[in-house]
């Protein structure tokens, strides 16, 4: 296919991922997902649902849950196929309570999806009153839904009321709140939550840093964003494709091509390709950069790859 100059897209890769998953070859499937990212493409809900189904078929429910957690962190909404696979997986393992809890999570997510946060909260409160054991995933869905509906303050109140040490130590919950406040126009609150992590002895992960870097770029504080990138690397965390997308796109918007060139090269050297949005920002720059510009060479090489 590639020999004929045709580059496979997300759909093609997702079909291959699904084929490997059905055969139980999960390592191969994961490698193809990594290949999607390296090409600057974004795995979608179909890709991840195939992984969830594959792990459930093997009875590896914990791995399937990790995939769903990763989806939520990447802002990819699991669909009914994703959840059906997981419910079926729980049922096969005779974990009926977990299956029922997951069904309730679907209802909570669905109510947020139709902009009915009040009904979502009522369902959650009823689950608590009935003594239903709630997973960290339920709380992630609830806080994420509240933040998406501009109820960040309410989400923070709920988080602070947990009083459950394991839940309060979940970095992913902090990531949801930090992201929510950064997008609700409350960067100071996002910064306070970020600082709270270290005060509690918790370590920010790549997602945390990506959210903070994105927030600083959005606020026009690129110097702060670069400082965070340095701190991130000093902590032994490697920037991923999203880190580079955010930084390169911010520099391109400011027409700071020379610095964009530096990060673009770093990105490519790390095995990541620009996603479509970044690529579309690069194309108009070709007429505006010199013939000997390294950026022009990079863009032209990428253009050839795209073809």
C-alpha positions, 0 to 999 in steps of 0.5 A: 500500500505504502509502496504505491504512495498511499498512506494508511489512515486511522480507519485502516490502522483501526481495522488492523488493530481490531483484527489483532485484538480478535485473535488475542494478539494484544501486543501487536495491537498496541504496537499498531496504536503506537504507529498511529500516533507516530504518524501524527494521526489520532487514534479514535473511539473505534481504535480504543474500543477494539483494544477494550474488546480485545482485553475483555475477550482475554479476561484482562479486565484491568487492562481494558479499564486502563484503556478507558481511563486513557481515553477519558484523559485524551478527551475521547468519549467511550461509546456504547460499544466500548461499554458493552464490551466491558460489561460483557467482560465483567459478566463473563468473570461473574462480576455482576456488581461491577457490571451494574456499576458500569451501567450506571456510569453509562447513564451518568455520562449520557445525562451529561452528554445531553446537558443534564448535569442535575440529573447526573448528580441526582443519580450519583447521589442516589448511588451513594445513598444506596451504598453502591461501591463507586469506582475511581472511574465513576468519580472521573466521569462525574468530575469530567462531566461537571467540568465540561458543563462549566461546573468546575466549582461544584466539581471541586467541592465534590472532590474535597468532600470525598475524604477517601485517601486513595481517591484523593491521591488519584492524579487523574482526578487532579488532571480533570480538575486542573484542565477544567479550571484552566478552560473555565478561565480560572488559571490561578485555581488550576495552578493552585491544584497543580501545586497541591500535588507536590504538597501531597507528595503526588507526582504530576504525570505527562497529562498534568504537564500537558494541561499546564503547558497548554494553559500557559500557552493559551494565556500567552505565557510561553516562557512559563510553558517552557519552564514546565517542559524543562521541569517535566524532563528533569522529573524523568517524564518524556514529552509525548505527541500532545506536548509537542503539538501544543508547543509547535502550534502555539509558536506557529500562531505567533509566527515564531518560525525559528523556535517552532523549527527547533521543537518540530525537529525534536518532535520528529526525532522522538518519532512523532509526526505532526497531526493534521491540525499542525500540518495544516498550519505549516503548509501556508508558511512555505512561501514565507520562509527562505529557500535555505530555511530548515523549516522549509526543508522539514515542511517539504519532507512532511509534504512528501510523507503526506503524499 
